[in-house]
Amino acid sequence: MAQEGSVPGGESPRAAVAAGPLPAETLAEMRELAGRYPQARSALLPMLHLVQSVDGCVTQRGIEACAEILELSTADVSGVATFYTMYKRRPVGDYHVGVCTNTLCAVMGGDAIFERLKNHLRLGNDEATEDGRVSLEHVECNAACDYAPVVMVNWEFFDNQTQDSAVALVDRLRAGETVTASRGPEVCTWREAERVLAGFPDNRADDGPGAGDASLVGLRLARENGWTAPLPAETQPGRDAQ
C-alpha cells in the first residue's frame, strides 16, 4: 500500500513519458548496437538499457522499437523486459536505491536498513518520493557479500552500511549533494547510468577504487604464505605415463 508522500509503482509526478516514436538519434544508436553482434538479437539487453536512459523505464514505444529493429515480436521483447529486475516498467527516481536483503546482508543488518529507509522516506517497496529524487526497493544478492550489508544507488556500491549511514546517504541524494560510491565514481543519475549499461561509456569507469581490501584478503594471504593452486589434472606432470 502506498504511504503518504510516495507515488505507487515507482512513478513520480515529473516522470511523464513522451508520446510518439523514440528520437531519431536513439533509434540510430539502437541500430548501431544491433550491428555490434553477429546475431542482432543479442543486442536486446543493451537496447533495453538505452530505452531506459531516454524514457526512464521500458516503455511501450521502446519495446516496439526493439522488436522492429531486431525482427522480434513485441511479446519476445516484453518477456525479456519483465524477466530481468534491472528493467523497470514504470519510472523510478533520479537515484534508485536498492538495499540487499539476501541472506548474508539481511543478517548483517540489511533488513533493518530497508525498514529504516521505508519509514524515513515514507515509501514502500518499489515506490518513489513525490519529488522524484529517490526510489527504493529491496534487491537480491549484489555479489558484494564481503562488504555486507550493501546498498546500491544506480548500481554503484555503498559498502558496510548501517541504518544511520543509509539514511544520511538518501538525504544527501535528495539534497542534490555530490555522492561518491565506496568502490567507484561519483554517482550519476539513473538515466545516465542506464546509458553506460547500454554500452556508451562516460569515461568514468576508472574513477575511484575498483576493489576493496576484503576482496583481496585471500590473494594477500596466499602470497604471504607461498600458497599456489594445483595444476589442472590434464597438465599434471607424469599423468600420461600412468
C-alpha contacts under 8 A as a table, 3 or more apart, distances in Angstrom:
res1	aa1	res2	aa2	distance
1	M	8	P	7.85
1	M	124	G	7.08
2	A	6	S	6.27
2	A	7	V	6.70
2	A	8	P	5.51
2	A	123	L	6.93
2	A	124	G	6.27
2	A	127	E	7.66
3	Q	6	S	5.65
3	Q	7	V	7.96
3	Q	122	R	6.00
3	Q	123	L	5.97
3	Q	124	G	6.95
4	E	122	R	6.53
4	E	123	L	7.95
5	G	121	L	7.91
5	G	122	R	6.20
5	G	123	L	7.41
5	G	129	T	6.27
5	G	130	E	5.82
6	S	122	R	6.56
6	S	123	L	5.58
6	S	124	G	7.94
6	S	127	E	6.39
6	S	128	A	5.71
6	S	129	T	4.82
6	S	130	E	5.43
7	V	10	G	6.14
7	V	11	E	5.84
7	V	12	S	5.98
7	V	13	P	7.81
7	V	127	E	5.85
7	V	128	A	5.53
7	V	129	T	6.34
7	V	130	E	6.08
8	P	11	E	6.30
8	P	126	D	7.64
8	P	127	E	5.38
8	P	128	A	7.25
9	G	90	R	6.56
9	G	126	D	5.73
9	G	127	E	5.23
9	G	128	A	7.60
10	G	90	R	6.17
10	G	91	P	5.83
10	G	92	V	4.94
10	G	93	G	7.19
10	G	126	D	5.27
10	G	127	E	3.87
10	G	128	A	4.61
10	G	135	S	6.37
11	E	15	A	6.52
11	E	90	R	5.78
11	E	91	P	4.84
11	E	92	V	5.92
11	E	93	G	7.78
11	E	127	E	7.06
11	E	128	A	6.31
11	E	132	G	7.89
12	S	15	A	5.19
12	S	91	P	6.86
12	S	92	V	7.07
12	S	93	G	6.98
12	S	128	A	6.12
12	S	129	T	6.94
12	S	130	E	5.91
12	S	131	D	6.93
12	S	132	G	4.90
13	P	16	A	7.16
13	P	130	E	6.56
13	P	131	D	7.27
13	P	132	G	6.88
14	R	131	D	7.67
14	R	132	G	6.65
15	A	56	G	7.46
15	A	91	P	6.19
15	A	132	G	7.45
17	V	55	D	5.96
17	V	56	G	7.82
17	V	59	T	7.86
18	A	55	D	7.39
20	G	61	R	7.33
21	P	61	R	6.11
22	L	26	T	6.45
22	L	27	L	6.57
22	L	61	R	6.81
22	L	62	G	7.01
22	L	65	A	7.70
23	P	26	T	5.30
23	P	27	L	6.43
24	A	27	L	5.07
24	A	28	A	6.18
25	E	28	A	5.11
25	E	29	E	6.31
26	T	29	E	5.03
26	T	30	M	6.18
26	T	50	L	7.82
26	T	54	V	7.96
27	L	30	M	5.00
27	L	31	R	6.32
27	L	65	A	7.49
28	A	31	R	5.16
28	A	32	E	6.23
29	E	32	E	4.87
29	E	33	L	6.20
30	M	33	L	5.06
30	M	34	A	6.33
30	M	47	M	5.87
30	M	50	L	7.59
30	M	66	C	7.70
30	M	69	I	7.78
31	R	34	A	5.02
31	R	35	G	6.30
31	R	69	I	6.70
32	E	35	G	5.08
32	E	36	R	6.66
33	L	36	R	5.32
33	L	37	Y	7.57
33	L	43	A	5.94
33	L	46	P	7.46
33	L	47	M	6.97
33	L	199	G	7.99
34	A	37	Y	6.07
34	A	39	Q	7.96
34	A	40	A	4.71
34	A	41	R	6.99
34	A	42	S	7.41
34	A	43	A	5.09
34	A	44	L	7.81
34	A	69	I	7.84
34	A	70	L	7.26
35	G	38	P	7.54
35	G	40	A	6.36
36	R	40	A	7.60
36	R	43	A	7.61
37	Y	40	A	5.48
37	Y	42	S	6.36
37	Y	43	A	6.72
39	Q	42	S	5.76
40	A	43	A	5.77
40	A	44	L	7.97
40	A	70	L	6.09
41	R	44	L	5.62
41	R	70	L	5.47
41	R	72	L	7.87
42	S	45	L	7.21
43	A	46	P	5.69
43	A	47	M	6.02
44	L	47	M	5.00
44	L	48	L	6.15
44	L	66	C	6.91
44	L	70	L	7.70
44	L	77	V	7.68
45	L	48	L	5.27
45	L	49	H	6.56
45	L	198	A	7.71
46	P	49	H	5.02
46	P	50	L	6.23
46	P	197	L	6.60
46	P	198	A	4.13
46	P	199	G	6.57
47	M	50	L	4.93
47	M	51	V	6.29
47	M	66	C	6.91
47	M	198	A	6.20
48	L	51	V	4.99
48	L	52	Q	6.36
48	L	58	V	6.62
48	L	62	G	7.42
48	L	63	I	7.84
48	L	66	C	7.61
48	L	81	A	7.39
48	L	87	Y	7.46
48	L	198	A	7.54
49	H	52	Q	5.04
49	H	53	S	6.28
49	H	87	Y	7.39
49	H	194	E	5.29
49	H	195	R	6.53
49	H	197	L	6.24
49	H	198	A	5.01
50	L	53	S	4.97
50	L	54	V	6.59
50	L	194	E	6.34
50	L	195	R	5.47
50	L	197	L	7.78
50	L	198	A	5.14
51	V	54	V	5.32
51	V	55	D	6.00
51	V	56	G	7.49
51	V	57	C	6.92
51	V	58	V	6.05
51	V	59	T	7.51
51	V	62	G	5.66
52	Q	55	D	5.16
52	Q	56	G	4.52
52	Q	57	C	4.31
52	Q	58	V	5.49
52	Q	59	T	7.93
52	Q	87	Y	7.75
52	Q	88	K	7.93
52	Q	191	R	6.54
52	Q	194	E	6.28
52	Q	195	R	7.90
53	S	56	G	5.69
53	S	57	C	7.54
53	S	190	W	7.42
53	S	191	R	4.10
53	S	192	E	6.29
53	S	193	A	7.50
53	S	194	E	4.95
53	S	195	R	5.22
54	V	57	C	7.99
54	V	191	R	6.76
55	D	58	V	7.08
55	D	59	T	6.90
55	D	91	P	7.95
56	G	90	R	7.85
56	G	91	P	5.26
56	G	92	V	6.90
56	G	190	W	7.63
56	G	191	R	6.14
57	C	87	Y	6.95
57	C	88	K	5.10
57	C	89	R	5.51
57	C	90	R	5.64
57	C	91	P	5.08
57	C	92	V	7.34
58	V	62	G	6.16
58	V	63	I	6.96
58	V	81	A	7.23
58	V	87	Y	6.56
58	V	88	K	5.84
58	V	89	R	5.11
58	V	90	R	7.29
59	T	62	G	5.04
59	T	63	I	6.29
59	T	89	R	6.55
59	T	90	R	7.92
60	Q	63	I	5.03
60	Q	64	E	6.20
61	R	64	E	5.11
61	R	65	A	6.17
62	G	65	A	5.11
62	G	66	C	6.22
63	I	66	C	5.23
63	I	67	A	6.15
63	I	74	T	6.22
63	I	77	V	6.12
63	I	78	S	6.72
64	E	67	A	5.08
64	E	68	E	6.14
64	E	74	T	6.03
65	A	68	E	5.21
65	A	69	I	6.17
66	C	69	I	5.36
66	C	70	L	5.98
66	C	72	L	7.72
66	C	77	V	7.13
67	A	70	L	5.36
67	A	71	E	5.50
67	A	72	L	4.57
67	A	73	S	5.54
67	A	74	T	5.49
67	A	76	D	7.90
67	A	77	V	6.38
68	E	71	E	5.10
68	E	72	L	6.58
68	E	73	S	7.89
69	I	72	L	7.91
72	L	76	D	6.34
72	L	77	V	7.09
73	S	76	D	5.20
73	S	77	V	6.63
74	T	77	V	5.09
74	T	78	S	5.98
75	A	78	S	5.03
75	A	79	G	5.97
76	D	79	G	5.14
76	D	80	V	6.59
77	V	80	V	5.32
77	V	81	A	6.22
78	S	81	A	4.93
78	S	82	T	6.06
79	G	82	T	5.40
79	G	83	F	6.11
80	V	83	F	5.09
80	V	84	Y	6.56
81	A	84	Y	6.08
81	A	87	Y	5.72
81	A	88	K	7.63
81	A	89	R	7.92
82	T	85	T	7.11
82	T	87	Y	6.96
82	T	88	K	7.82
82	T	89	R	7.77
84	Y	87	Y	5.95
85	T	88	K	7.01
88	K	91	P	6.82
88	K	92	V	7.59
92	V	95	Y	7.79
92	V	96	H	6.46
92	V	127	E	7.59
92	V	128	A	6.32
92	V	132	G	7.53
92	V	134	V	7.59
92	V	135	S	5.73
93	G	96	H	5.53
93	G	128	A	5.79
93	G	129	T	7.42
93	G	132	G	4.88
93	G	133	R	4.96
93	G	134	V	4.48
93	G	135	S	4.70
93	G	190	W	7.30
94	D	132	G	6.42
94	D	133	R	4.87
94	D	134	V	5.91
94	D	135	S	7.67
94	D	189	T	5.29
94	D	190	W	5.23
94	D	191	R	7.45
95	Y	133	R	6.01
95	Y	134	V	4.86
95	Y	135	S	6.48
95	Y	153	V	6.13
95	Y	154	N	6.01
95	Y	173	L	7.15
95	Y	189	T	5.87
95	Y	190	W	5.71
96	H	134	V	5.76
96	H	135	S	4.87
96	H	136	L	6.08
96	H	137	E	7.92
96	H	152	M	7.94
96	H	153	V	5.45
96	H	154	N	5.29
96	H	190	W	6.65
97	V	134	V	6.96
97	V	135	S	5.95
97	V	136	L	4.90
97	V	137	E	6.45
97	V	151	V	7.00
97	V	152	M	5.70
97	V	153	V	4.63
97	V	154	N	6.73
98	G	136	L	6.00
98	G	137	E	5.06
98	G	138	H	5.42
98	G	139	V	5.72
98	G	151	V	5.73
98	G	152	M	5.02
98	G	153	V	6.36
99	V	110	G	6.61
99	V	113	I	7.48
99	V	114	F	6.07
99	V	136	L	7.84
99	V	137	E	6.47
99	V	138	H	4.79
99	V	139	V	5.76
99	V	150	V	6.60
99	V	151	V	4.63
99	V	152	M	6.46
100	C	105	C	6.05
100	C	106	A	7.16
100	C	110	G	6.01
100	C	138	H	5.83
100	C	139	V	4.87
100	C	140	E	5.61
100	C	141	C	6.02
100	C	142	N	6.59
100	C	149	P	7.00
100	C	150	V	5.94
100	C	151	V	6.16
101	T	104	L	7.85
101	T	105	C	5.66
101	T	106	A	4.65
101	T	110	G	5.21
101	T	111	D	5.60
101	T	114	F	7.79
101	T	138	H	6.14
101	T	139	V	6.21
101	T	140	E	6.18
101	T	141	C	7.43
102	N	105	C	5.71
102	N	106	A	5.59
102	N	110	G	7.97
102	N	139	V	7.44
102	N	140	E	5.24
102	N	141	C	5.48
103	T	106	A	5.12
103	T	107	V	6.30
104	L	107	V	5.42
104	L	108	M	6.15
104	L	145	C	6.77
104	L	148	A	6.84
104	L	149	P	7.58
105	C	108	M	4.98
105	C	109	G	6.17
105	C	110	G	4.95
105	C	111	D	7.71
105	C	145	C	6.99
105	C	148	A	4.93
105	C	149	P	4.36
105	C	150	V	6.68
106	A	109	G	5.30
106	A	110	G	4.21
106	A	111	D	4.91
106	A	112	A	7.72
106	A	149	P	7.16
107	V	110	G	6.78
107	V	111	D	7.40
108	M	148	A	6.36
108	M	149	P	5.74
109	G	112	A	5.29
109	G	113	I	6.17
109	G	149	P	6.04
109	G	162	T	7.13
109	G	163	Q	7.95
110	G	113	I	5.01
110	G	114	F	6.16
110	G	148	A	7.88
110	G	149	P	5.36
110	G	150	V	7.28
111	D	114	F	5.19
111	D	115	E	6.31
112	A	115	E	5.16
112	A	116	R	6.08
112	A	163	Q	7.00
113	I	116	R	5.06
113	I	117	L	6.15
113	I	162	T	6.67
113	I	163	Q	4.79
113	I	166	A	6.99
114	F	117	L	5.20
114	F	118	K	6.16
114	F	138	H	6.97
115	E	118	K	5.09
115	E	119	N	6.28
116	R	119	N	5.25
116	R	120	H	6.01
116	R	163	Q	6.45
116	R	167	V	7.74
117	L	120	H	4.90
117	L	121	L	5.83
117	L	122	R	7.83
117	L	123	L	7.84
117	L	163	Q	7.82
117	L	166	A	7.39
117	L	167	V	6.36
118	K	121	L	5.41
118	K	122	R	5.42
118	K	123	L	4.85
118	K	124	G	5.86
118	K	125	N	7.67
118	K	136	L	7.76
119	N	122	R	4.89
119	N	123	L	6.76
120	H	123	L	7.91
120	H	167	V	7.32
121	L	129	T	7.13
123	L	127	E	5.85
123	L	128	A	6.89
123	L	129	T	7.11
123	L	136	L	7.28
124	G	127	E	5.67
124	G	136	L	7.48
124	G	137	E	7.88
125	N	136	L	5.99
125	N	137	E	4.77
125	N	138	H	6.67
126	D	135	S	6.73
126	D	136	L	5.51
126	D	137	E	4.84
126	D	138	H	7.99
127	E	135	S	5.53
127	E	136	L	5.88
127	E	137	E	7.36
128	A	132	G	6.10
128	A	133	R	7.52
128	A	134	V	5.70
128	A	135	S	3.92
128	A	136	L	6.47
129	T	132	G	5.31
129	T	133	R	6.43
129	T	134	V	5.71
129	T	135	S	6.23
130	E	133	R	7.84
131	D	134	V	7.90
132	G	135	S	7.46
133	R	173	L	7.42
133	R	174	R	5.74
134	V	170	V	7.39
134	V	173	L	7.45
134	V	174	R	6.73
139	V	142	N	7.60
141	C	144	A	7.54
141	C	145	C	7.76
142	N	145	C	7.45
142	N	150	V	7.55
144	A	147	Y	5.70
144	A	148	A	6.87
144	A	150	V	7.07
145	C	148	A	5.16
145	C	149	P	7.52
145	C	150	V	7.75
146	D	214	A	6.01
146	D	215	S	6.66
147	Y	150	V	6.28
147	Y	159	D	5.19
147	Y	160	N	5.22
147	Y	214	A	7.24
148	A	159	D	6.56
148	A	160	N	5.33
148	A	161	Q	7.39
149	P	159	D	6.60
149	P	160	N	5.17
149	P	161	Q	5.55
149	P	162	T	7.59
150	V	157	F	6.88
150	V	158	F	5.81
150	V	159	D	4.88
150	V	160	N	5.92
150	V	161	Q	6.00
151	V	157	F	6.25
151	V	158	F	5.18
151	V	159	D	6.67
151	V	161	Q	6.91
151	V	166	A	7.67
152	M	155	W	5.29
152	M	156	E	5.21
152	M	157	F	4.80
152	M	158	F	5.82
153	V	156	E	5.24
153	V	157	F	6.82
153	V	158	F	7.64
153	V	187	V	7.31
154	N	187	V	7.31
154	N	188	C	7.48
154	N	189	T	7.02
154	N	190	W	5.52
154	N	193	A	6.44
155	W	193	A	7.82
156	E	181	A	5.95
156	E	183	R	7.67
156	E	184	G	6.74
156	E	187	V	6.97
157	F	181	A	5.66
157	F	182	S	5.87
157	F	183	R	6.25
157	F	184	G	7.34
158	F	161	Q	6.82
158	F	181	A	5.62
158	F	182	S	5.03
158	F	183	R	7.52
159	D	182	S	6.05
161	Q	165	S	5.96
161	Q	166	A	6.20
162	T	165	S	5.16
162	T	166	A	6.05
163	Q	166	A	5.30
163	Q	167	V	6.29
164	D	167	V	5.18
164	D	168	A	6.20
165	S	168	A	5.03
165	S	169	L	6.08
166	A	169	L	4.96
166	A	170	V	6.43
167	V	170	V	5.41
167	V	171	D	6.20
168	A	171	D	5.10
168	A	172	R	6.21
169	L	172	R	5.25
169	L	173	L	6.34
169	L	179	V	7.90
170	V	173	L	4.95
170	V	174	R	6.15
171	D	174	R	5.14
171	D	175	A	6.12
172	R	175	A	4.99
172	R	176	G	6.33
172	R	177	E	5.32
172	R	178	T	7.66
172	R	179	V	7.32
173	L	176	G	5.26
173	L	177	E	5.90
173	L	178	T	7.55
173	L	179	V	7.15
174	R	177	E	7.69
178	T	186	E	6.84
178	T	187	V	7.41
179	V	186	E	5.63
179	V	187	V	5.78
180	T	184	G	7.07
180	T	185	P	5.72
180	T	186	E	4.04
180	T	187	V	5.68
181	A	184	G	5.07
181	A	185	P	5.90
181	A	186	E	6.13
181	A	187	V	6.46
181	A	208	G	7.91
182	S	208	G	7.90
182	S	209	P	7.76
183	R	208	G	5.88
183	R	209	P	4.94
183	R	210	G	5.48
183	R	211	A	6.46
183	R	212	G	7.03
184	G	205	A	7.35
184	G	206	D	7.45
184	G	207	D	5.88
184	G	208	G	4.55
184	G	209	P	5.85
184	G	210	G	6.35
185	P	204	R	6.44
185	P	205	A	7.08
185	P	206	D	7.57
185	P	207	D	4.80
185	P	208	G	5.25
188	C	192	E	6.06
188	C	193	A	6.27
189	T	192	E	5.19
189	T	193	A	6.17
190	W	193	A	5.15
190	W	194	E	6.17
191	R	194	E	5.04
191	R	195	R	6.39
192	E	195	R	5.26
192	E	196	V	6.66
193	A	196	V	5.20
193	A	197	L	6.39
194	E	197	L	4.98
194	E	198	A	6.16
195	R	198	A	4.96
195	R	199	G	6.77
195	R	200	F	5.90
195	R	201	P	7.61
196	V	199	G	5.37
196	V	200	F	4.89
196	V	201	P	4.91
196	V	202	D	6.45
197	L	200	F	7.17
197	L	201	P	7.93
201	P	204	R	7.64
201	P	205	A	7.76
202	D	205	A	7.44
203	N	206	D	7.59
204	R	207	D	5.37
206	D	209	P	7.57
206	D	210	G	7.35
209	P	212	G	7.09
211	A	215	S	6.52
211	A	216	L	7.59
212	G	215	S	5.68
212	G	216	L	6.95
213	D	216	L	5.26
213	D	217	V	6.27
214	A	217	V	5.49
215	S	218	G	7.43
216	L	219	L	5.33
216	L	220	R	6.25
217	V	220	R	5.15
217	V	221	L	6.15
218	G	221	L	5.19
218	G	222	A	6.17
219	L	222	A	5.14
219	L	223	R	6.33
220	R	223	R	5.22
220	R	224	E	6.19
221	L	224	E	5.09
221	L	225	N	6.13
222	A	225	N	5.28
222	A	226	G	5.74
222	A	227	W	4.69
222	A	228	T	6.97
223	R	226	G	5.13
223	R	227	W	6.38
224	E	227	W	7.90
231	L	235	T	6.42
231	L	236	Q	5.99
232	P	235	T	5.64
232	P	236	Q	6.51
233	A	236	Q	5.35
233	A	239	R	7.76
234	E	239	R	7.24
235	T	239	R	7.56
236	Q	239	R	5.83
237	P	240	D	7.88
238	G	241	A	5.21
238	G	242	Q	6.73
239	R	242	Q	5.53
